[in-house]
Amino acid sequence: MKVYKLKNNFKGLKKGTQFYLIAESEFIGVKDFVLRTKDLTTRISINERELHNHFTLLKNE
């Protein structure tokens, strides 16, 4: 499972928060990602640009 870390504050979430990548979809060239915090309390849906600008991949299993 892919684990991402937040590079900077984003949408009310603090820098350093870790997320699991739950779902990844693509429709007509637009990619969307659903991430959940490691404690599974918060879920966010973001696009590919936001993923690359605000998150760093920590672990890819």
C-alpha positions in Angstrom: 0.0 0.0 0.0 1.3 3.5 -0.8 1.9 5.9 2.1 2.2 9.6 1.5 3.4 12.4 3.7 2.0 16.0 3.5 4.8 18.5 2.6 3.0 21.6 3.9 -0.3 22.6 5.4 -3.1 21.8 3.0 -6.9 22.0 3.3 -6.7 22.4 7.1 -4.4 19.4 7.5 -1.0 19.8 9.2 2.4 19.3 7.5 3.8 15.9 8.2 0.5 14.1 8.3 0.7 10.6 6.8 -1.9 9.2 4.4 -2.7 5.9 2.8 -3.7 5.9 -0.9 -7.1 4.3 -0.9 -8.3 4.7 -4.5 -7.0 6.0 -7.8 -9.1 6.7 -10.8 -8.8 8.2 -14.3 -11.5 9.6 -16.5 -10.7 11.2 -19.8 -7.1 11.9 -18.8 -8.0 13.4 -15.4 -6.6 11.4 -12.4 -8.2 11.6 -9.0 -6.9 10.1 -5.8 -8.6 9.3 -2.5 -6.3 9.5 0.6 -7.1 8.6 4.2 -5.0 9.6 7.3 -3.2 6.7 9.0 -5.7 6.8 11.9 -8.5 6.5 9.2 -10.5 9.5 10.6 -10.1 11.9 7.6 -10.6 11.3 3.9 -9.7 13.7 1.1 -10.1 13.5 -2.7 -7.5 15.3 -4.7 -6.3 15.6 -8.3 -2.9 14.6 -9.7 -1.5 18.1 -9.6 -2.3 18.5 -5.9 -0.8 15.1 -5.1 2.5 16.1 -6.7 2.6 19.6 -5.2 1.6 18.8 -1.6 2.6 15.1 -1.0 5.7 13.0 -0.9 5.7 9.2 -1.4 7.1 7.5 1.7 6.5 3.8 1.1 5.3 1.8 -2.0 4.5 -1.8 -1.2 
